[in-house]
């Protein structure tokens, strides 16, 4: 499963589109910036979403950008960029406590 920072800004969404259509085409894809907005630390919002998905074992439909079922993810990759710069990848793994 991958969470991307796609937000509808055609100047920068091509970064997400290229990965979504090629590398992540067979993965459940979620977006978050349509809920949080675009700002320097928006990735933190995505981290909280991922932790809630792990904890609740539920993917809110408002996040989904494709129709691939998510199941119960063991790992979630977050990819974000800000204004075409400061690209980041964060890999989170669910653990049982």
N, C-alpha and C positions, 0 to 999 in steps of 0.2 A: 504494500500500500504506500502511496506517495501523496503528500500534501504539498501543493504548490501555491505560490503567491500571486497567481493570475488574478488580475483585477479589471480587465477590460480596457486598459490603456494600450492602444494599438502601437504606441512607440516602443513598448517593452514586452508585451505579451508574446512576441515571437520567440523569446528565450524559453518560455514555458511550452509553447506549441511544438517546438522542435523536439524537445525531450518527450513530451506527452505522446506525440505521434510516432516516435521511433523507439526510444529506449524503454518507455513505460507503457507502451500500447496494450500490453496484456495485464496491467496492474490496475487495481482500484485507484482512481484518482480523485482527490478532494481539493477544494480551494478554500481559502479563508479570508482574503482581503476584501471580498464583497461584504463581509461582516465587520471587520476590524478597521478598514481603511488602510492607507499606505503611509507608513512613517518609519523612521530609522529602526525602531525596535519591534516592528510588527511580527517578527519571527517568534518572539516570546508568546504571542497570542496562539500561534500554531503549535507551540510546545504544549501549552495548556490544553488545546483541543486534543492533541495526540494522547496526552495522559488521561483525559476523560474518556476517550475511545477505549483505551486499555482497561480502565477501571470499570466502566459501565458495559463493556462488550457490545457497544451500540454505535452505529455511524448515523448522525443526524442527516436526513435526506437533503437538507439545505446545503450541505457541503459537497455533495457528489457532483462530479462533472463528466462522469461516464457511467455506463450501465453494468460494469463488471462488479459482481457481488464481492463484498469485502470480507465476509466471514469474521473470524476472530483473529486479528493480525497478531503476529509475534514480533514483528518489526514494522516501524513506520519511518519512512525517509521524508524529511522536510527539505524542500528546495525553495529558496527565496532570493530575490535580488532587489535592489533599490535603485531606481533611476538608471538602470543599465550598468551599475557598478556594485561593488560589495556583494558579490554572489556568495551564498552560503548553503552548505549541505549539512544536515544534522540527522544522524541515524539514532533512533530510539528503539530500545528493545524492552518488551514486557517481561517482568520476572514475577514469579510467585513468591509471596512472603509467607 
